[in-house]
Amino acid sequence: MPIIVNLDVMMAKRKISSSELSEKIGITMANLSILKTGKGKAIRFSTLEAICKALDCQPGDILEYKK
């Protein structure tokens, strides 16, 4: 898949755990895990916005396109 999810990298940079992030953005640990592993097929803009707000980053810091 050409879209790479760097959520785990941003979480490590911000020193935030999965449980803390899932609590802050209001999604389950299971759904956060799906996002982190890149196995999700879609992400809602509201969820992406909440992640960016919680991690103080831009969407491009989390999502990357590679050929």
C-alpha positions as CSV (number, residue, x, y, z in Angstrom):
1,M,0.0,0.0,0.0
2,P,1.5,3.3,-1.0
3,I,0.1,5.2,2.0
4,I,2.4,4.8,5.0
5,V,1.0,5.6,8.5
6,N,3.7,7.0,10.8
7,L,1.4,7.3,13.9
8,D,3.7,5.2,16.1
9,V,6.6,7.4,15.2
10,M,4.8,10.6,16.2
11,M,3.6,8.9,19.4
12,A,7.2,8.0,20.3
13,K,8.4,11.5,19.5
14,R,5.6,13.0,21.8
15,K,6.2,10.3,24.4
16,I,2.5,9.3,24.6
17,S,1.2,5.8,25.1
18,S,-1.6,4.1,23.0
19,S,-3.9,4.1,25.9
20,E,-3.4,7.8,26.7
21,L,-3.9,8.7,23.0
22,S,-7.0,6.6,22.6
23,E,-8.5,8.2,25.7
24,K,-7.6,11.8,24.5
25,I,-9.1,11.3,21.0
26,G,-12.0,9.1,22.0
27,I,-11.5,5.9,20.1
28,T,-11.0,2.4,21.2
29,M,-7.5,0.8,21.6
30,A,-8.5,-1.7,18.9
31,N,-9.3,1.0,16.4
32,L,-6.1,2.9,17.3
33,S,-4.1,-0.3,16.8
34,I,-5.7,-0.7,13.3
35,L,-4.6,2.9,12.5
36,K,-1.1,2.4,13.9
37,T,-0.4,-0.8,11.9
38,G,-1.7,0.7,8.7
39,K,-4.4,-2.0,8.3
40,G,-7.3,0.5,8.2
41,K,-8.9,1.3,4.9
42,A,-10.1,4.8,5.9
43,I,-9.8,7.5,8.5
44,R,-12.4,10.1,9.3
45,F,-11.2,13.7,9.1
46,S,-12.6,14.2,12.6
47,T,-10.4,11.4,13.9
48,L,-7.3,12.7,12.0
49,E,-8.0,16.2,13.4
50,A,-8.2,14.8,17.0
51,I,-4.9,12.9,16.5
52,C,-3.2,16.0,15.2
53,K,-4.5,18.1,18.0
54,A,-3.5,15.6,20.7
55,L,0.0,15.1,19.1
56,D,0.4,18.8,18.1
57,C,1.4,17.8,14.5
58,Q,0.2,18.1,10.9
59,P,-1.6,15.3,8.9
60,G,1.6,15.0,6.8
61,D,3.5,14.1,9.9
62,I,1.3,11.0,10.3
63,L,0.5,10.0,6.7
64,E,3.1,9.6,3.9
65,Y,2.8,8.6,0.3
66,K,5.4,6.3,-1.3
67,K,5.4,4.8,-4.8
